[in-house]
Amino acid sequence: MTDLSLALEYIPLAIISIIAISNPISTATMFNVLTEKMSEERKHQTAVKASRFSLYILVFFALTGMLIFQIFGFGIGAFRIAGGILLTITAIDMLHPKPEGLTDNDGTRDISLIPMAIPFISGPGTIVTTVVLMSGAQDLGGGDTLVWLLASAGVLLGIVITIAVSYLGMTESERVFRFLGEGGEKALSKLMGLIVLAIAIQFIINGIGDVLPDLVRKGMEAL
């Protein structure tokens, strides 16, 4: 099998991998729950902004790799812990909503960047997957520029398709969940709050697991 054939096979692998780890279904579900008090216009604006932020984030990490982590001196573990803390705040808001008088003028806050773009559409797992896939594209290309460009284009295409699917899921989420009714939506909101809290805790546990070996190693060296 030629290197060009391997690059062509790499494209669907990259697309499927990014979509799977991003999980547009959970994104659509969370969007529906968090935007139930928004006007249709603001829902659309939020979906557009979340998609745009996610595109910027994933393309940035695809092109720079882990450079941003190296510049600021932190690893993916710290990023996972930060994402977990942000999700915890979101989960608490979902489980214990603020009274109407304490929220924005339409009963909501801007969720386009946090938590929709980060960590749902372009969370730590999706970022790492993107970086790994771009690294794999470089390894696959070796010294062949055409193969590297083709495989890298597949990763970027996977990012675009994932965000497009997430956008459609967000904009059509209300239709999908309309059959639940008002009582069903409230129950779903509480259930998703618990699920988000569990995801947040898992993010923090995974982050601690990432940084703990390095902390232990540094502690041993200091002795």
Buried (B, 14 or more C-beta within 10 A) or exposed (E): EEBEEBBBEBBEBBBEBBBEBBBBEBBBBBBBBBBBBBEEEBBBBBBBBBBBBBBEBBBBBBEBBBEEBEEEEBBBBBBBBBBBEBBBEBBBBBBEBEEEEEBEEEBBEEBBBBBBBBBBBBBBBBBBBBBEBBEBBBEBBEEBEEBBEBBBBBBBBBBBBBBEBBBBBBBBBBEEBEEEEEEEBBEBBBEBBEBBBEBBBEBBEBBBEBBEEEEEEEEEEEE
